[in-house]
Amino acid sequence: MPRILVFAGSIRTGAYSGRTADAAQRELALQGAEVTRLSLADYPMPILDQDLEKESGIPENALKLARQFAAHDGLLIATPEYNGSIPPLLKNAIDWVSRVRQDGGHPFQPMTGKPVALCSSSAGRFAGIRCIAHLRTVLVRCRMDVITPECSVPSGSEAFTEMGELKDESLRRSMETVAAALIERARLLSTRIEP
Ligand SMILES: Cc1cc2nc3c(=O)[nH]c(=O)nc-3n(C[C@H](O)[C@H](O)[C@H](O)COP(=O)(O)O)c2cc1C
């Protein structure tokens, strides 16, 4: 079964995107994926500045995160929405990983062609749908293979049971669809025989 990396775009205690990532992680595992969960808190990086990049190169944590991308057949990102768009923690991590071109002197393209599924959540009724559209555009630009189904969770404070499950039946079905589509795409890619 494919190996899937799951993470949230927020490291806030009790983050709705963290709970959305938990729900995604459970659903992916239920459908047979081998899931790794990481927190961006474990990959602190400076704000991307090209002078810094020129002087010091790619930060070690960006390279480590890039290696995590490469070590999995697919990714699932659960993002919050800040001012209708991508929160800086997540955008900065993506920007740094997009700058990784080499590992140990060898060409390395951790994002190219990698299947990725997107979920969003917010405190309000719009569920982060403006952010998810921006994130999709950014990741396509980074040459990732962004799958079509997505799951957006509104009213984060009321959306989950005490057990962390999505209360809403239609959201649970959306999450099932996202997980199934990601597993299918990741499996296709991981079993492709190179000529
Ligand atoms: C700087 C900032 C901007 C925000 N902008 C939006 C927004 O555009 N749309 C929205 O639904 N919620 C917005 N929120 C509220 C977030 O949905 C809420 O803080 C949520 O809990 C953040 O995600 P998290 O729970 O995953 O950390 C904003 C919050 C912050 C801190």
The ligand as an ORCA input file, in Angstrom:
! r2SCAN-3c Opt
* xyz 0 1
  C      -4.121     36.212     10.618
  C      -5.413     35.451     10.592
  C      -6.253     35.574      9.497
  C      -7.420     34.823      9.420
  N      -8.178     34.892      8.288
  C      -9.221     34.051      8.153
  C      -9.905     33.971      6.905
  O      -9.581     34.621      5.936
  N     -10.935     33.101      6.805
  C     -11.345     32.325      7.875
  O     -12.283     31.546      7.708
  N     -10.702     32.381      9.064
  C      -9.655     33.222      9.217
  N      -8.966     33.258     10.402
  C      -9.478     32.483     11.536
  C      -9.016     31.038     11.448
  O      -9.974     30.277     10.741
  C      -8.864     30.468     12.875
  O      -7.975     31.255     13.629
  C      -8.402     29.030     12.840
  O      -8.505     28.504     14.129
  C      -6.949     28.921     12.337
  O      -6.642     27.619     11.971
  P      -6.101     26.486     12.996
  O      -7.235     26.211     13.961
  O      -5.830     25.330     12.103
  O      -4.885     27.018     13.680
  C      -7.793     33.998     10.496
  C      -6.943     33.886     11.603
  C      -5.771     34.597     11.638
  C      -4.842     34.412     12.831
*
